[in-house]
Amino acid sequence: MNVDELVAIDIHTHVKIPTREPEDALTREQRLVAAKMFKAEVDTAVTVADVAEYYRERRMAAVIFPVDSEAGTGEVPVGNEEVAELAADHADVLIPFASIDPWKGRGGARQARRLIEEHGVKGFKFHPSMQAFFPDDRHAYPLYEAIAEAGLPALFHSGQSGIGMGQPGGAGIRLKYSNPIHLDDVAVDFPEMPIIIAHPSTPWQDEAIAVAMHKPQVYIDLSGWSPKYFPPQLVHHANTLLKHKVLFGSDFPFITPERWISDFEQAGFRDEVKPLILKQNAARLLGLNGGGRP
């Protein structure tokens, strides 16, 4: 991957469709509901190859992952092995993260080590509300131990969830799990594991900012929202004290990078900060082109 030739690095994209087996019926139903809620501008039936082609055409790189929430929602994700192996065929633009339900305990930790050692995954994605766990629950710690041993980042959904929005009972999704303050204990107990707090963390934006300011290995990604709706304190801190710890993320395919970047240009971010958010902070965090993590 030649970072110098990239326009941006999107830290937050989803693969929704498997190519090695049929799409699960429940997973398809929820994907279509989410696409309608987000008013998605592109077809959300994207494979790994689809994401690679889309980002290559735009001279961008993308972190790509499934979401394993089978225990909490019943949905069947695209397999981690498929994502990693196909992303390796598109290593010029794709960076594979894995997702393991923390309720798998030590079995999940063994799976994580195998994915790191044999499949070259570069990080892990968690969605506390869909996976129905508080990030500081000790049953998740064996999995964190495996991630921390490798020094890889863990990315956590935070705040409001578009998944389940407007459905009866929120489709069983409980927002309480995604308050970013629960990541403070994780950051204390695993200081060698970079943590990415995903999304503007409504209604807990101040908690996310506080954790990111206090813990040196904690970052914030800006995915899932148009920048024109960002809370003002998030824009302020991204321009100042957190300018080296804020990352571009779109939430593709639900939000396209074009829409996000167009709104980003009008959202009050300083010119000298924009390159940090769009590419440089992510390149440093992910150790691309030999760049070490801070």
DRENDO-1510 file (C-alpha; in Angstrom, 1 decimal, always signed):
<recs>
REC; n; res; u; v; w
REC; 1; MET; +0.0; +0.0; +0.0 .
REC; 2; ASN; +1.5; +3.3; -1.1 .
REC; 3; VAL; +0.1; +5.8; +1.4 .
REC; 4; ASP; +1.7; +8.8; -0.4 .
REC; 5; GLU; -0.6; +8.2; -3.4 .
REC; 6; LEU; -3.8; +7.9; -1.3 .
REC; 7; VAL; -6.3; +10.7; -0.9 .
REC; 8; ALA; -7.6; +9.3; +2.4 .
REC; 9; ILE; -7.8; +6.3; +4.7 .
REC; 10; ASP; -11.3; +5.3; +5.7 .
REC; 11; ILE; -11.1; +3.6; +9.1 .
REC; 12; HIS; -14.7; +2.3; +9.1 .
REC; 13; THR; -16.3; +0.3; +6.3 .
REC; 14; HIS; -18.4; -2.8; +6.3 .
REC; 15; VAL; -18.5; -5.9; +4.1 .
REC; 16; LYS; -22.1; -7.1; +4.0 .
REC; 17; ILE; -22.3; -10.0; +1.5 .
REC; 18; PRO; -20.5; -13.3; +1.6 .
REC; 19; THR; -19.2; -14.9; -1.6 .
REC; 20; ARG; -18.6; -18.4; -0.3 .
REC; 21; GLU; -22.1; -19.0; +1.0 .
REC; 22; PRO; -25.6; -17.5; +0.6 .
REC; 23; GLU; -26.5; -14.4; +2.6 .
REC; 24; ASP; -28.4; -15.3; +5.8 .
REC; 25; ALA; -32.1; -14.3; +5.5 .
REC; 26; LEU; -32.3; -12.4; +8.9 .
REC; 27; THR; -29.0; -10.6; +8.1 .
REC; 28; ARG; -30.4; -9.6; +4.7 .
REC; 29; GLU; -33.6; -8.3; +6.3 .
REC; 30; GLN; -31.7; -6.1; +8.8 .
REC; 31; ARG; -29.3; -4.9; +6.1 .
REC; 32; LEU; -32.2; -3.6; +4.0 .
REC; 33; VAL; -33.8; -2.0; +7.1 .
REC; 34; ALA; -30.5; -0.2; +7.9 .
REC; 35; ALA; -30.1; +0.9; +4.3 .
REC; 36; LYS; -33.5; +2.5; +4.3 .
REC; 37; MET; -32.9; +4.2; +7.7 .
REC; 38; PHE; -29.5; +5.6; +6.4 .
REC; 39; LYS; -31.0; +6.5; +3.0 .
REC; 40; ALA; -28.0; +4.7; +1.5 .
REC; 41; GLU; -26.8; +6.2; -1.7 .
REC; 42; VAL; -25.3; +3.0; -3.0 .
REC; 43; ASP; -26.4; -0.7; -3.0 .
REC; 44; THR; -25.6; -2.1; +0.4 .
REC; 45; ALA; -25.1; -5.6; -1.0 .
REC; 46; VAL; -21.3; -5.2; -1.1 .
REC; 47; THR; -18.7; -7.9; -1.1 .
REC; 48; VAL; -15.0; -7.5; -0.2 .
REC; 49; ALA; -14.2; -7.1; -3.9 .
REC; 50; ASP; -16.9; -4.4; -4.3 .
REC; 51; VAL; -15.4; -2.3; -1.5 .
REC; 52; ALA; -11.9; -2.7; -3.0 .
REC; 53; GLU; -13.1; -1.5; -6.4 .
REC; 54; TYR; -15.0; +1.4; -5.0 .
REC; 55; TYR; -12.1; +2.7; -3.0 .
REC; 56; ARG; -9.4; +2.0; -5.6 .
REC; 57; GLU; -11.4; +4.2; -8.1 .
REC; 58; ARG; -11.3; +7.0; -5.5 .
REC; 59; ARG; -7.6; +6.5; -4.6 .
REC; 60; MET; -8.6; +5.7; -1.0 .
REC; 61; ALA; -7.8; +2.9; +1.4 .
REC; 62; ALA; -10.3; +1.3; +3.7 .
REC; 63; VAL; -10.4; -0.7; +6.9 .
REC; 64; ILE; -13.0; -3.4; +6.2 .
REC; 65; PHE; -14.7; -5.7; +8.6 .
REC; 66; PRO; -17.8; -7.9; +9.4 .
REC; 67; VAL; -19.7; -7.7; +12.7 .
REC; 68; ASP; -20.1; -10.9; +14.6 .
REC; 69; SER; -23.2; -10.4; +16.8 .
REC; 70; GLU; -24.7; -13.8; +16.3 .
REC; 71; ALA; -25.3; -14.4; +20.0 .
REC; 72; GLY; -27.0; -11.1; +20.5 .
REC; 73; THR; -29.0; -10.6; +17.3 .
REC; 74; GLY; -29.0; -14.0; +15.5 .
REC; 75; GLU; -27.5; -12.4; +12.4 .
REC; 76; VAL; -24.8; -14.4; +10.6 .
REC; 77; PRO; -21.8; -12.3; +9.6 .
REC; 78; VAL; -19.4; -12.7; +6.6 .
REC; 79; GLY; -16.7; -15.0; +7.9 .
REC; 80; ASN; -13.5; -13.4; +9.2 .
REC; 81; GLU; -11.4; -15.8; +7.2 .
REC; 82; GLU; -13.2; -14.8; +4.0 .
REC; 83; VAL; -12.7; -11.1; +4.7 .
REC; 84; ALA; -9.0; -11.5; +5.5 .
REC; 85; GLU; -8.2; -13.8; +2.6 .
REC; 86; LEU; -10.0; -11.7; +0.0 .
REC; 87; ALA; -8.6; -8.4; +1.4 .
REC; 88; ALA; -5.1; -9.9; +0.9 .
REC; 89; ASP; -6.0; -10.0; -2.8 .
REC; 90; HIS; -6.6; -6.2; -2.6 .
REC; 91; ALA; -3.8; -5.2; -0.2 .
REC; 92; ASP; -3.2; -2.0; -2.2 .
REC; 93; VAL; -6.5; -0.6; -0.8 .
REC; 94; LEU; -7.9; -2.9; +1.9 .
REC; 95; ILE; -6.9; -3.4; +5.6 .
REC; 96; PRO; -8.8; -6.3; +7.2 .
REC; 97; PHE; -10.1; -6.2; +10.7 .
REC; 98; ALA; -11.9; -9.2; +12.2 .
REC; 99; SER; -14.9; -9.3; +14.5 .
REC; 100; ILE; -15.4; -11.9; +17.3 .
REC; 101; ASP; -18.4; -12.0; +19.6 .
REC; 102; PRO; -16.9; -11.4; +23.1 .
REC; 103; TRP; -19.3; -14.0; +24.6 .
REC; 104; LYS; -17.1; -16.6; +23.0 .
REC; 105; GLY; -14.7; -16.1; +25.8 .
REC; 106; ARG; -11.4; -18.0; +25.7 .
REC; 107; GLY; -12.6; -19.7; +22.5 .
REC; 108; GLY; -12.8; -16.3; +20.9 .
REC; 109; ALA; -9.3; -15.5; +22.1 .
REC; 110; ARG; -8.0; -18.6; +20.4 .
REC; 111; GLN; -9.8; -17.6; +17.3 .
REC; 112; ALA; -8.3; -14.1; +17.4 .
REC; 113; ARG; -4.7; -15.4; +17.8 .
REC; 114; ARG; -5.3; -17.7; +14.8 .
REC; 115; LEU; -6.7; -14.9; +12.7 .
REC; 116; ILE; -3.7; -12.7; +13.6 .
REC; 117; GLU; -1.0; -15.4; +13.0 .
REC; 118; GLU; -2.5; -17.2; +10.0 .
REC; 119; HIS; -4.6; -14.6; +8.2 .
REC; 120; GLY; -2.9; -11.3; +9.0 .
REC; 121; VAL; -5.8; -9.4; +10.4 .
REC; 122; LYS; -4.8; -5.9; +11.5 .
REC; 123; GLY; -7.4; -5.1; +14.2 .
REC; 124; PHE; -10.8; -6.0; +15.6 .
REC; 125; LYS; -14.3; -4.5; +15.5 .
REC; 126; PHE; -16.8; -4.6; +18.4 .
REC; 127; HIS; -20.4; -3.4; +18.5 .
REC; 128; PRO; -21.4; -3.5; +22.2 .
REC; 129; SER; -25.1; -2.8; +21.6 .
REC; 130; MET; -25.5; -5.5; +19.0 .
REC; 131; GLN; -23.2; -7.9; +20.9 .
REC; 132; ALA; -25.1; -7.1; +24.2 .
REC; 133; PHE; -22.1; -6.5; +26.4 .
REC; 134; PHE; -20.4; -3.7; +28.3 .
REC; 135; PRO; -16.9; -3.3; +27.0 .
REC; 136; ASP; -15.5; -3.5; +30.6 .
REC; 137; ASP; -17.2; -6.8; +31.3 .
REC; 138; ARG; -14.4; -9.2; +32.4 .
REC; 139; HIS; -15.7; -12.0; +30.1 .
REC; 140; ALA; -14.3; -10.0; +27.2 .
REC; 141; TYR; -10.8; -9.7; +28.7 .
REC; 142; PRO; -9.4; -12.9; +27.3 .
REC; 143; LEU; -10.2; -11.6; +23.8 .
REC; 144; TYR; -8.6; -8.3; +24.6 .
REC; 145; GLU; -5.5; -10.0; +25.9 .
REC; 146; ALA; -5.0; -11.7; +22.5 .
REC; 147; ILE; -5.4; -8.4; +20.7 .
REC; 148; ALA; -3.1; -6.5; +23.1 .
REC; 149; GLU; -0.4; -9.2; +22.8 .
REC; 150; ALA; -0.2; -8.4; +19.1 .
REC; 151; GLY; -0.4; -4.6; +19.7 .
REC; 152; LEU; -3.4; -4.3; +17.4 .
REC; 153; PRO; -6.2; -1.8; +17.6 .
REC; 154; ALA; -9.8; -2.5; +18.8 .
REC; 155; LEU; -12.6; -0.4; +17.3 .
REC; 156; PHE; -15.8; +0.0; +19.4 .
REC; 157; HIS; -19.1; +1.3; +18.2 .
REC; 158; SER; -20.3; +4.0; +20.6 .
REC; 159; GLY; -23.5; +6.1; +21.1 .
REC; 160; GLN; -26.7; +5.9; +19.2 .
REC; 161; SER; -27.2; +3.0; +16.8 .
REC; 162; GLY; -28.8; +3.2; +13.4 .
REC; 163; ILE; -29.3; -0.5; +13.7 .
REC; 164; GLY; -32.7; -1.2; +15.1 .
REC; 165; MET; -33.8; +2.4; +15.0 .
REC; 166; GLY; -37.5; +2.8; +14.5 .
REC; 167; GLN; -38.1; -1.0; +14.8 .
REC; 168; PRO; -40.3; -2.4; +17.6 .
REC; 169; GLY; -38.2; -2.4; +20.8 .
REC; 170; GLY; -35.3; -1.2; +18.7 .
REC; 171; ALA; -35.0; -4.7; +17.4 .
REC; 172; GLY; -33.7; -5.7; +20.9 .
REC; 173; ILE; -30.6; -3.3; +20.6 .
REC; 174; ARG; -29.9; -1.7; +23.9 .
REC; 175; LEU; -28.1; +1.6; +23.7 .
REC; 176; LYS; -26.7; +1.5; +27.3 .
REC; 177; TYR; -23.9; -0.9; +26.3 .
REC; 178; SER; -22.3; +1.7; +24.0 .
REC; 179; ASN; -21.6; +4.5; +26.4 .
REC; 180; PRO; -17.9; +5.2; +25.8 .
REC; 181; ILE; -17.1; +5.7; +29.5 .
REC; 182; HIS; -17.1; +1.8; +29.7 .
REC; 183; LEU; -13.9; +2.0; +27.5 .
REC; 184; ASP; -12.0; +3.9; +30.2 .
REC; 185; ASP; -11.4; +0.7; +32.3 .
REC; 186; VAL; -10.4; -1.2; +29.1 .
REC; 187; ALA; -7.9; +1.6; +28.3 .
REC; 188; VAL; -6.5; +1.3; +31.9 .
REC; 189; ASP; -6.2; -2.4; +31.9 .
REC; 190; PHE; -4.8; -2.7; +28.3 .
REC; 191; PRO; -2.6; +0.3; +27.8 .
REC; 192; GLU; -0.8; -1.5; +24.9 .
REC; 193; MET; -4.0; -1.9; +22.9 .
REC; 194; PRO; -5.0; +1.1; +20.8 .
REC; 195; ILE; -8.7; +1.8; +21.1 .
REC; 196; ILE; -10.8; +3.6; +18.6 .
REC; 197; ILE; -14.2; +5.0; +19.7 .
REC; 198; ALA; -16.4; +4.9; +16.6 .
REC; 199; HIS; -18.8; +7.6; +15.7 .
REC; 200; PRO; -20.0; +10.8; +17.3 .
REC; 201; SER; -21.1; +9.3; +20.6 .
REC; 202; THR; -24.5; +10.8; +21.0 .
REC; 203; PRO; -25.7; +11.3; +23.8 .
REC; 204; TRP; -22.3; +10.7; +25.4 .
REC; 205; GLN; -20.0; +12.9; +23.3 .
REC; 206; ASP; -18.3; +14.5; +26.3 .
REC; 207; GLU; -17.5; +11.1; +27.8 .
REC; 208; ALA; -15.8; +10.0; +24.6 .
REC; 209; ILE; -13.8; +13.2; +24.5 .
REC; 210; ALA; -12.8; +12.8; +28.1 .
REC; 211; VAL; -11.5; +9.3; +27.6 .
REC; 212; ALA; -9.6; +10.2; +24.4 .
REC; 213; MET; -8.0; +13.1; +26.1 .
REC; 214; HIS; -7.0; +11.2; +29.2 .
REC; 215; LYS; -5.8; +7.9; +27.7 .
REC; 216; PRO; -3.0; +8.2; +25.2 .
REC; 217; GLN; -3.9; +5.2; +23.2 .
REC; 218; VAL; -7.6; +6.1; +22.6 .
REC; 219; TYR; -8.8; +7.6; +19.3 .
REC; 220; ILE; -12.1; +8.8; +17.9 .
REC; 221; ASP; -13.4; +8.0; +14.5 .
REC; 222; LEU; -16.0; +10.2; +12.8 .
REC; 223; SER; -18.0; +7.6; +11.0 .
REC; 224; GLY; -21.8; +7.0; +10.8 .
REC; 225; TRP; -22.8; +10.7; +10.6 .
REC; 226; SER; -22.6; +13.5; +8.1 .
REC; 227; PRO; -20.1; +16.0; +9.5 .
REC; 228; LYS; -22.7; +18.7; +9.2 .
REC; 229; TYR; -24.4; +17.1; +12.2 .
REC; 230; PHE; -21.3; +16.7; +14.4 .
REC; 231; PRO; -21.6; +18.1; +18.0 .
REC; 232; PRO; -19.7; +21.4; +18.2 .
REC; 233; GLN; -17.5; +20.2; +21.1 .
REC; 234; LEU; -16.3; +17.3; +18.8 .
REC; 235; VAL; -15.3; +19.7; +16.0 .
REC; 236; HIS; -13.6; +22.0; +18.6 .
REC; 237; HIS; -11.5; +19.2; +20.1 .
REC; 238; ALA; -10.7; +17.7; +16.7 .
REC; 239; ASN; -9.3; +21.1; +15.7 .
REC; 240; THR; -7.2; +21.5; +18.9 .
REC; 241; LEU; -6.4; +19.0; +21.7 .
REC; 242; LEU; -7.4; +15.9; +19.8 .
REC; 243; LYS; -6.2; +16.8; +16.3 .
REC; 244; HIS; -3.7; +13.9; +16.3 .
REC; 245; LYS; -6.3; +11.4; +17.6 .
REC; 246; VAL; -9.3; +11.9; +15.3 .
REC; 247; LEU; -9.8; +9.6; +12.2 .
REC; 248; PHE; -11.9; +9.7; +9.1 .
REC; 249; GLY; -14.5; +7.0; +8.8 .
REC; 250; SER; -17.6; +6.9; +6.6 .
REC; 251; ASP; -19.6; +3.7; +7.6 .
REC; 252; PHE; -19.7; +2.7; +3.9 .
REC; 253; PRO; -21.9; +1.4; +2.3 .
REC; 254; PHE; -24.5; +3.2; +4.4 .
REC; 255; ILE; -22.7; +6.5; +4.0 .
REC; 256; THR; -20.4; +7.1; +1.1 .
REC; 257; PRO; -16.9; +8.7; +1.5 .
REC; 258; GLU; -17.9; +11.3; -1.2 .
REC; 259; ARG; -20.9; +12.5; +0.8 .
REC; 260; TRP; -18.9; +12.5; +4.1 .
REC; 261; ILE; -15.9; +14.4; +2.7 .
REC; 262; SER; -18.2; +17.0; +0.9 .
REC; 263; ASP; -19.9; +17.8; +4.2 .
REC; 264; PHE; -16.5; +17.6; +6.1 .
REC; 265; GLU; -15.2; +20.5; +3.9 .
REC; 266; GLN; -18.0; +22.7; +5.2 .
REC; 267; ALA; -18.1; +21.6; +8.9 .
REC; 268; GLY; -15.6; +24.0; +10.4 .
REC; 269; PHE; -12.5; +21.9; +10.5 .
REC; 270; ARG; -9.2; +23.8; +10.1 .
REC; 271; ASP; -7.2; +23.4; +6.9 .
REC; 272; GLU; -4.1; +22.3; +8.7 .
REC; 273; VAL; -6.1; +19.6; +10.6 .
REC; 274; LYS; -7.9; +18.1; +7.6 .
REC; 275; PRO; -5.0; +16.1; +6.3 .
REC; 276; LEU; -4.4; +14.6; +9.8 .
REC; 277; ILE; -8.0; +13.4; +10.0 .
REC; 278; LEU; -8.3; +12.2; +6.4 .
REC; 279; LYS; -5.1; +10.2; +6.3 .
REC; 280; GLN; -2.1; +10.9; +8.5 .
REC; 281; ASN; -3.5; +10.0; +11.8 .
REC; 282; ALA; -4.7; +6.6; +10.5 .
REC; 283; ALA; -1.5; +5.9; +8.7 .
REC; 284; ARG; +0.4; +6.4; +11.9 .
REC; 285; LEU; -2.0; +4.4; +14.1 .
REC; 286; LEU; -2.0; +1.5; +11.6 .
REC; 287; GLY; +1.8; +1.6; +11.1 .
REC; 288; LEU; +1.5; +2.0; +7.3 .
REC; 289; ASN; +4.6; +2.7; +5.2 .
REC; 290; GLY; +6.7; +1.9; +8.3 .
REC; 291; GLY; +5.3; +4.6; +10.4 .
REC; 292; GLY; +5.2; +3.7; +14.0 .
REC; 293; ARG; +2.4; +4.3; +16.4 .
REC; 294; PRO; +2.8; +7.2; +18.9 .
</recs>
